[in-house]
Amino acid sequence: MIKLNGISRTYNQGTEEAVRALSNVDLDVDYGETVAVMGVSGSGKSTLLHIIGCLDKPDEGSYELEGEDISRKLSDTLSRIRNEKIGFVLQDYGLISDKTVLENIMFPLAFSRKISYKEMKRRAENTAGRIGITALSKKRVSELSGGQQQRAAIARAIVNEPDLILADEPTAALDHKTADEIMDVLLSLAEDKKHSVIIVTHDKRIADMCDRTVYIADGEITESET
């Protein structure tokens, strides 16, 4: 599914403020695999997620997504790859608060000129049903609880049927019961082998629910356990 070889990233290169965010990182993730990434703040977790999510490019190394090296692709190509192959779930949900749940789920589909409004709505409704939030479709995001908003965010992330789901601290703001419910949803996405899921978390309890945990420190992967 994804294969990182010797990935390095330095910000502000050539200046006194240069920061080595990642150093010679190797990481493979298979189809249908759930992987937790753990590390202290500033360890390189976010940079790693941004590179995997095509929001940033490495200075060195290669990144293969489904057998294609996308390390040096142009920004327009990376934008298309993000929209078609990658879904993002954020800690702060990233939803538009004055729009309905259904409108939020439809949002990623609006970037495709090939899909009619009727088809966008159909796909969004089907995805809401898959995540179990059909009853919330007409509610505005501002009316939802944290757990409901995170479910809506997951629905928006998968409406395009991406191969890779990237979740950045998706349970950090939730109580244990709601966090477990959200993890059940995320883990179920990998069961049919259609989605691979990478979850950045500080919570060992959450990491233990995944197939594998990768530890990162000072920009280097230090340990991986099943």
RODO-2510 file (C-alpha; in nm, 4 decimals, decimal comma):
residues 226
     n   res          X          Y          Z
     1     m     0,0000     0,0000     0,0000
     2     i     0,2619     0,2568     0,1086
     3     k     0,6379     0,2236     0,1264
     4     l     0,8710     0,4897     0,2672
     5     n     1,2437     0,4482     0,2071
     6     g     1,5002     0,6779     0,3681
     7     i     1,2579     0,9686     0,4107
     8     s     1,4170     1,2839     0,5531
     9     r     1,2750     1,6342     0,5940
    10     t     1,4524     1,9482     0,7141
    11     y     1,2783     2,2820     0,7523
    12     n     1,4588     2,6157     0,7009
    13     q     1,7531     2,4439     0,5344
    14     g     2,0723     2,6463     0,5168
    15     t     1,9776     2,8714     0,8060
    16     e     2,0567     2,8807     1,1754
    17     e     1,6935     2,7848     1,2416
    18     a     1,7196     2,4580     1,0433
    19     v     1,5144     2,1782     1,2006
    20     r     1,5615     1,8113     1,1080
    21     a     1,2020     1,6889     1,1427
    22     l     1,2531     1,3410     0,9919
    23     s     1,5723     1,1443     0,9420
    24     n     1,6046     0,8361     0,7194
    25     v     1,2575     0,6958     0,7960
    26     d     1,1539     0,3576     0,6541
    27     l     0,7926     0,2456     0,6867
    28     d     0,5691    -0,0046     0,5061
    29     v     0,1931    -0,0272     0,5520
    30     d    -0,0100    -0,3041     0,3893
    31     y    -0,3650    -0,3012     0,2571
    32     g    -0,6137    -0,3463     0,5377
    33     e    -0,3563    -0,2736     0,8082
    34     t    -0,4144    -0,0394     1,1023
    35     v    -0,0989     0,1308     1,2301
    36     a    -0,0646     0,3613     1,5313
    37     v     0,2155     0,6203     1,5378
    38     m     0,3279     0,7310     1,8842
    39     g     0,5837     0,9823     2,0078
    40     v     0,6175     1,2940     2,2209
    41     s     0,5323     1,6382     2,0851
    42     g     0,7950     1,7484     1,8345
    43     s     0,9088     1,3935     1,7592
    44     g     0,8143     1,4132     1,3910
    45     k     0,4680     1,2531     1,3943
    46     s     0,2942     1,5412     1,2186
    47     t     0,5643     1,5760     0,9542
    48     l     0,5434     1,2038     0,8849
    49     l     0,1649     1,2247     0,8492
    50     h     0,1908     1,5303     0,6231
    51     i     0,4330     1,3533     0,3895
    52     i     0,2223     1,0369     0,3797
    53     g    -0,0818     1,2572     0,3150
    54     c     0,0895     1,4456     0,0294
    55     l     0,0689     1,7748     0,2188
    56     d     0,4491     1,7994     0,2269
    57     k     0,7418     1,6564     0,0301
    58     p     1,0554     1,4855     0,1615
    59     d     1,4001     1,6322     0,0948
    60     e     1,5463     1,2841     0,0602
    61     g     1,4157     0,9322     0,0102
    62     s     1,1233     0,7853    -0,1796
    63     y     0,7530     0,7449    -0,1092
    64     e     0,5642     0,4802    -0,3032
    65     l     0,1852     0,4816    -0,2914
    66     e     0,0315     0,1707    -0,4494
    67     g     0,3558     0,1022    -0,6355
    68     e     0,4005     0,4554    -0,7738
    69     d     0,6812     0,6817    -0,6515
    70     i     0,5115     1,0123    -0,5732
    71     s     0,8027     1,1741    -0,3875
    72     r     0,8724     1,4331    -0,6560
    73     k     0,5304     1,4804    -0,8085
    74     l     0,4124     1,8348    -0,8828
    75     s     0,1644     2,0043    -0,6479
    76     d    -0,1312     1,9663    -0,8868
    77     t    -0,0698     1,5924    -0,9106
    78     l    -0,0369     1,5609    -0,5328
    79     s    -0,3665     1,7475    -0,4886
    80     r    -0,5395     1,4985    -0,7176
    81     i    -0,3841     1,2052    -0,5319
    82     r    -0,4980     1,3502    -0,1972
    83     n    -0,8525     1,3905    -0,3208
    84     e    -0,8764     1,0464    -0,4813
    85     k    -0,6692     0,8187    -0,2580
    86     i    -0,6380     0,9733     0,0900
    87     g    -0,8915     1,0629     0,3583
    88     f    -0,8048     1,2827     0,6578
    89     v    -0,9624     1,2685     1,0048
    90     l    -0,8522     1,5541     1,2309
    91     q    -0,8581     1,6078     1,6069
    92     d    -1,0595     1,9287     1,5688
    93     y    -1,2889     1,7575     1,3134
    94     g    -1,2315     2,0277     1,0488
    95     l    -1,6029     2,0532     0,9704
    96     i    -1,7923     2,3623     0,8531
    97     s    -2,0018     2,4427     1,1581
    98     d    -2,2879     2,6303     0,9874
    99     k    -2,3427     2,3570     0,7265
   100     t    -2,5382     2,0346     0,7705
   101     v    -2,3743     1,6986     0,8236
   102     l    -2,4737     1,5902     0,4725
   103     e    -2,3282     1,9079     0,3183
   104     n    -2,0022     1,8457     0,5020
   105     i    -1,9840     1,4861     0,3817
   106     m    -2,0483     1,6004     0,0249
   107     f    -1,7713     1,8607     0,0347
   108     p    -1,4784     1,6468    -0,0985
   109     l    -1,6917     1,5387    -0,3942
   110     a    -1,7385     1,9006    -0,5039
   111     f    -1,3822     1,9038    -0,6412
   112     s    -1,4744     1,6523    -0,9118
   113     r    -1,6330     1,7935    -1,2259
   114     k    -1,7448     1,4456    -1,3265
   115     i    -1,9983     1,3984    -1,0471
   116     s    -2,3455     1,5536    -1,0562
   117     y    -2,5050     1,7062    -0,7477
   118     k    -2,7547     1,4189    -0,7402
   119     e    -2,4714     1,1644    -0,7393
   120     m    -2,2802     1,3582    -0,4715
   121     k    -2,5864     1,3550    -0,2493
   122     r    -2,6444     0,9829    -0,3096
   123     r    -2,2855     0,8969    -0,2185
   124     a    -2,2953     1,1185     0,0895
   125     e    -2,6204     0,9591     0,2087
   126     n    -2,4793     0,6101     0,1565
   127     t    -2,1652     0,7010     0,3492
   128     a    -2,3669     0,8519     0,6338
   129     g    -2,5565     0,5231     0,6527
   130     r    -2,2324     0,3255     0,6560
   131     i    -2,1040     0,5271     0,9539
   132     g    -2,4427     0,5165     1,1280
   133     i    -2,5270     0,8866     1,1229
   134     t    -2,8178     0,9006     0,8750
   135     a    -3,0405     1,0500     1,1460
   136     l    -2,7961     1,3390     1,1822
   137     s    -2,7777     1,4259     0,8119
   138     k    -2,9948     1,7377     0,8280
   139     k    -2,8496     1,8702     1,1540
   140     r    -2,5962     2,1503     1,1480
   141     v    -2,2522     2,0622     1,2779
   142     s    -2,2874     2,3217     1,5552
   143     e    -2,5717     2,1109     1,7021
   144     l    -2,3646     1,7925     1,7351
   145     s    -2,1692     1,6407     2,0227
   146     g    -1,7951     1,5773     1,9881
   147     g    -1,8448     1,2103     1,9097
   148     q    -2,1106     1,2888     1,6497
   149     q    -1,8827     1,5449     1,4861
   150     q    -1,5988     1,2928     1,4692
   151     r    -1,8287     1,0387     1,3035
   152     a    -1,9269     1,3054     1,0507
   153     a    -1,5587     1,3803     0,9924
   154     i    -1,4905     1,0111     0,9266
   155     a    -1,7819     0,9966     0,6823
   156     r    -1,6423     1,2981     0,4972
   157     a    -1,2976     1,1343     0,4898
   158     i    -1,4232     0,8142     0,3252
   159     v    -1,6937     0,9467     0,0898
   160     n    -1,4442     0,9311    -0,1996
   161     e    -1,3601     0,5689    -0,1119
   162     p    -0,9910     0,6499    -0,0486
   163     d    -0,7414     0,3687    -0,0057
   164     l    -0,5649     0,5343     0,2869
   165     i    -0,7171     0,6940     0,5989
   166     l    -0,4947     0,9237     0,8065
   167     a    -0,6264     1,0131     1,1512
   168     d    -0,4454     1,2747     1,3615
   169     e    -0,5348     1,2321     1,7316
   170     p    -0,8952     1,1439     1,6402
   171     t    -0,9949     1,0557     1,9990
   172     a    -0,7943     1,3090     2,2005
   173     a    -1,0930     1,5295     2,2824
   174     l    -1,3333     1,2441     2,3558
   175     d    -1,4222     1,0438     2,6664
   176     h    -1,3247     0,6750     2,6762
   177     k    -1,6654     0,5414     2,5727
   178     t    -1,6951     0,7753     2,2747
   179     a    -1,3292     0,7188     2,1835
   180     d    -1,3900     0,3433     2,1750
   181     e    -1,6909     0,3946     1,9474
   182     i    -1,4832     0,6080     1,7099
   183     m    -1,2041     0,3490     1,7079
   184     d    -1,4583     0,0785     1,6271
   185     v    -1,5582     0,2805     1,3205
   186     l    -1,1972     0,3422     1,2109
   187     l    -1,0869    -0,0173     1,2638
   188     s    -1,3893    -0,1506     1,0771
   189     l    -1,2761     0,0413     0,7687
   190     a    -0,9714    -0,1835     0,7404
   191     e    -1,1569    -0,5115     0,7881
   192     d    -1,2653    -0,5401     0,4239
   193     k    -0,9050    -0,4701     0,3090
   194     k    -1,0258    -0,1652     0,1158
   195     h    -0,8717     0,0893     0,3497
   196     s    -0,5430     0,1129     0,5354
   197     v    -0,5594     0,3283     0,8488
   198     i    -0,2763     0,5223     1,0142
   199     i    -0,3572     0,6815     1,3498
   200     v    -0,1341     0,9332     1,5281
   201     t    -0,2040     0,9160     1,9009
   202     h    -0,0569     0,9845     2,2445
   203     d    -0,2861     0,7231     2,3995
   204     k    -0,1327     0,3750     2,4434
   205     r    -0,4803     0,2324     2,4998
   206     i    -0,5841     0,3519     2,1548
   207     a    -0,2590     0,2318     1,9964
   208     d    -0,3104    -0,1162     2,1427
   209     m    -0,6314    -0,1491     1,9402
   210     c    -0,4337    -0,1268     1,6146
   211     d    -0,2515    -0,4090     1,4360
   212     r     0,0858    -0,2457     1,4937
   213     t     0,2433     0,0493     1,6757
   214     v     0,5332     0,2536     1,5399
   215     y     0,7319     0,4719     1,7807
   216     i     0,9087     0,7847     1,6583
   217     a     1,1620     1,0017     1,8449
   218     d     1,3733     1,2922     1,7194
   219     g     1,2551     1,2281     1,3654
   220     e     1,3547     0,8613     1,3608
   221     i     1,1476     0,5467     1,3913
   222     t     1,2894     0,3808     1,6999
   223     e     1,0656     0,0805     1,7456
   224     s     0,7756    -0,1073     1,5919
   225     e     0,5644    -0,3647     1,7728
   226     t     0,2674    -0,5839     1,6860
***
